[in-house]
Amino acid sequence: MPAAFRRARRSDAPPPRTGSSETAVLRGFLDYLRTSIAAKIDGAPEPQVRTAAVPSGTNLLGLLEHLTFVERSTFLGEKVTNWQATFHAAPEDSVADVVARYRETVERANKVLDGCTDLGAPVPRRDGPAPSVRWALVHLIEETGRHAGHADLLRELIDGATGR
């Protein structure tokens, strides 16, 4: 392995220590994954952050852009008409722009979740029927974890950075 790759390694962060309630565990793991993927993409070099390293066209910046739309749809009730388009950041958006937009969306989603005391109740949204808070949290854990794994591999291919 080239020396530059060895220098880019980071140590892994252990799973979160959460409270004993189901809500605390679910939100703790979701926030852990959110932080992990944002850190994986923050500081990634241009233009590699937009370059597909796999035949599907998946790229680092697109993964975070997509997760921003997933958070907005699930917790904020925003409509998405073309999910495939969410996998591509606008050419004028910098890495910092996409990371900041994701973090701002997560902050807004957490404010919604702060008001949710019953995991079986629907996520409060303006657009009609919504999934339960429990389902939404588990879905976002699955979705964020899945794409964080993709991001791990893509970032390692770009500059050798590993870890959370």
C-alpha positions as CSV (number, residue, x, y, z in Angstrom):
1,M,0.0,0.0,0.0
2,P,1.4,3.4,-0.9
3,A,2.6,5.6,2.0
4,A,0.0,8.3,1.3
5,F,-2.7,5.8,1.9
6,R,-1.2,4.7,5.2
7,R,-1.1,8.3,6.4
8,A,-4.8,8.8,5.6
9,R,-6.1,6.1,7.9
10,R,-8.2,7.0,10.9
11,S,-9.2,4.9,13.8
12,D,-12.7,3.6,14.1
13,A,-15.2,5.2,16.5
14,P,-16.9,2.6,18.6
15,P,-20.7,2.2,18.6
16,P,-22.4,4.8,20.7
17,R,-23.2,4.5,24.3
18,T,-26.9,5.3,24.5
19,G,-29.6,5.4,27.2
20,S,-31.6,2.4,28.0
21,S,-34.8,3.4,26.3
22,E,-35.7,2.2,22.8
23,T,-35.9,5.8,21.6
24,A,-32.4,6.6,23.0
25,V,-30.9,3.5,21.4
26,L,-32.5,4.2,18.0
27,R,-31.6,7.9,17.9
28,G,-28.1,7.2,19.2
29,F,-27.3,4.8,16.4
30,L,-28.9,7.0,13.8
31,D,-26.8,10.0,15.0
32,Y,-23.7,7.9,15.0
33,L,-24.2,6.9,11.4
34,R,-25.1,10.4,10.4
35,T,-21.9,11.7,11.9
36,S,-19.9,8.9,10.3
37,I,-21.1,9.5,6.8
38,A,-20.7,13.3,7.0
39,A,-17.2,12.9,8.3
40,K,-16.4,10.4,5.5
41,I,-17.3,12.9,2.9
42,D,-16.2,16.1,4.5
43,G,-12.8,17.1,3.1
44,A,-12.9,14.6,0.2
45,P,-11.0,16.0,-2.8
46,E,-12.6,17.4,-5.9
47,P,-13.2,16.1,-8.6
48,Q,-12.9,12.5,-7.2
49,V,-15.7,13.1,-4.7
50,R,-18.0,13.4,-7.8
51,T,-16.4,10.6,-9.8
52,A,-18.0,7.2,-10.0
53,A,-15.7,4.4,-9.1
54,V,-18.3,1.7,-9.8
55,P,-20.4,1.0,-12.9
56,S,-23.6,2.1,-11.1
57,G,-22.4,5.7,-11.1
58,T,-22.3,6.0,-7.3
59,N,-20.1,8.7,-6.0
60,L,-19.4,10.1,-2.5
61,L,-21.0,13.5,-2.9
62,G,-24.1,11.9,-4.5
63,L,-24.5,9.6,-1.5
64,L,-24.7,12.4,1.0
65,E,-27.0,14.4,-1.4
66,H,-29.3,11.4,-1.5
67,L,-29.4,11.0,2.2
68,T,-30.3,14.6,2.6
69,F,-33.4,14.0,0.5
70,V,-34.2,10.8,2.4
71,E,-34.1,12.7,5.7
72,R,-36.2,15.5,4.3
73,S,-38.8,13.1,2.9
74,T,-39.0,10.9,6.0
75,F,-38.9,13.4,8.8
76,L,-39.9,16.7,7.2
77,G,-42.5,15.4,4.7
78,E,-40.9,16.9,1.6
79,K,-41.9,15.3,-1.7
80,V,-39.3,13.7,-3.9
81,T,-40.5,13.1,-7.5
82,N,-37.2,11.6,-8.9
83,W,-35.2,9.5,-6.4
84,Q,-32.6,8.7,-9.0
85,A,-31.8,12.4,-9.4
86,T,-31.1,12.7,-5.7
87,F,-27.9,10.7,-6.1
88,H,-26.1,13.7,-7.9
89,A,-25.1,17.0,-6.4
90,A,-25.3,20.1,-8.5
91,P,-22.0,21.0,-10.2
92,E,-21.9,24.3,-8.4
93,D,-22.2,22.7,-5.0
94,S,-18.9,22.2,-3.2
95,V,-18.3,19.4,-0.8
96,A,-18.7,21.9,2.1
97,D,-22.1,23.0,0.7
98,V,-23.4,19.4,0.5
99,V,-22.1,18.5,4.0
100,A,-23.5,21.7,5.5
101,R,-26.9,21.1,3.8
102,Y,-27.0,17.5,5.2
103,R,-26.1,18.6,8.7
104,E,-28.7,21.4,8.6
105,T,-31.3,18.8,7.4
106,V,-30.3,16.5,10.2
107,E,-30.7,19.3,12.7
108,R,-34.2,20.1,11.4
109,A,-35.1,16.4,11.5
110,N,-33.9,16.0,15.1
111,K,-36.1,19.0,16.1
112,V,-39.1,17.0,14.7
113,L,-38.0,13.9,16.5
114,D,-37.5,15.8,19.8
115,G,-41.3,16.3,19.8
116,C,-42.0,12.6,19.2
117,T,-42.6,10.8,22.5
118,D,-44.5,7.7,21.2
119,L,-42.5,5.5,18.8
120,G,-45.8,4.0,17.5
121,A,-47.3,7.3,16.5
122,P,-46.9,8.6,13.0
123,V,-44.1,11.0,12.2
124,P,-45.7,14.5,12.3
125,R,-45.8,15.7,8.7
126,R,-47.7,18.1,6.6
127,D,-48.3,15.8,3.7
128,G,-50.8,13.3,5.1
129,P,-50.2,9.7,6.2
130,A,-46.8,9.0,7.6
131,P,-44.9,6.0,8.9
132,S,-44.5,5.4,12.6
133,V,-41.6,7.1,14.3
134,R,-40.1,3.7,15.1
135,W,-40.3,2.6,11.4
136,A,-38.8,6.0,10.3
137,L,-35.9,5.7,12.7
138,V,-35.2,2.1,11.7
139,H,-35.5,2.9,8.0
140,L,-33.0,5.8,8.4
141,I,-30.6,3.7,10.3
142,E,-30.7,1.1,7.5
143,E,-30.5,3.6,4.7
144,T,-27.7,5.7,6.3
145,G,-25.7,2.6,7.4
146,R,-26.0,1.1,3.9
147,H,-24.7,4.2,2.2
148,A,-22.1,4.8,4.9
149,G,-20.7,1.4,3.9
150,H,-20.6,2.5,0.3
151,A,-18.9,5.7,1.3
152,D,-16.3,3.8,3.2
153,L,-15.3,1.9,0.1
154,L,-15.4,4.9,-2.2
155,R,-13.4,7.1,0.1
156,E,-10.7,4.4,0.5
157,L,-10.5,4.2,-3.3
158,I,-10.0,7.9,-3.6
159,D,-7.3,8.6,-1.0
160,G,-7.0,5.6,1.2
161,A,-8.9,7.2,4.1
162,T,-10.6,4.5,6.3
163,G,-12.4,4.5,9.6
164,R,-15.3,6.5,10.9
